[in-house]
Amino acid sequence: MSAIDQKGTTMLETMAVLSVITVFTIAAISLVGSMFDMFKQNMVVNEIKEIQKTITGRFQLEGSYADLFKMSVEDLKKEKLLPSQMFVNDGIYHRLGGEVTISKPDAGEGYYNVTFNDLNNRACLNLAQVEWVVNQGSDLMELKINKDVYKIPVSKNNIEPGDANALPMTLNKAAKSCGDDDNTITWTFQ
């Protein structure tokens, strides 16, 4: 073999090695990105759980959330009713960047709404299926995903267990309600 032929073989080998390294690098970057996305999804799930726990704990003895609806973002921050990382400038945002609002539902002052906006499909599916039942009861009364409303099966709602719009949420119900992007979920807690 001449020196020229040997250099060509080495060049081909080098190109093959670089191609393999490139493929592995792209796969690693994709894996890290996917893991970071899952981490942020889990953080969003933890945010709604923490909000529910702190707000309910703070106002439950009063029997009304009337004072909650009068609070500004600054008041919510001072009372530490929301995770500190959610306060950005003068607003409240979840880890995926969408706005979070707390409002009074039609049901009255014995209830409150927490709304997460701008959720991607995966976040919508994960948040829709958060389990709220504790000791055979739940503070969650209603879950609205985009335009679909699901309620706790109780006689005053005229909803029976197993009805299409009865909680608990199933993957099939969540998949039907969650769009590809730009989803909104509203939880109504008592």
C-alpha positions, 0 to 999 in steps of 0.5 A: 500500500502506498502512503497516499492510499494509507492517508485516504483510509485514515481520513475515512476512518476519521470521518467515520469516528466523527460521524459516530461522535456527532450522533452520540452527541445529538442523542445526549443533548436530546436526552438531557433536554428531555430530562430537563423538560420532565424536571420542569413538569414535575416542578409545575405539579409540585407548584399546584400542590403547594398552592393548594396546601398553603391557601387551604391551610391559611383560610380553612379556619375562617370558613371563607376565602373572601380575604384571599380575593382581596389580596394583591400579588404583593400580599400573596408574596408577603404571606408566602401563599405561593412558592417564591419562584412563581413571583416574576416582576408583578405577576405569578408564573408557573415553571413553564412560563405561563401565567397563574391566577387565583380567583373567586369561582361562581360557587362562592367565597367558600371556594377558590380557583387556581388557573395555570395558563399556557401549558403544553400537552405533556404538562396538561396531561400530568397536571390533569391527573394529579391525585387530590384524594386524601383520607377518602376526601378531597378539597378539589371540587371541580377541574376545568381543562380548556372548555371541559369541566369535571366535577366530584361526583356528589348529588348536588352536582347531579354527577354519579361516579363513572359519569363522563364528566366525573372525577377522578380524572383518567388518562383518556379524559385528560387526553380528550381535553388537553390540546397540543399546546396553549392549554389552560387548567383551572382547579376549584378547591374548597 
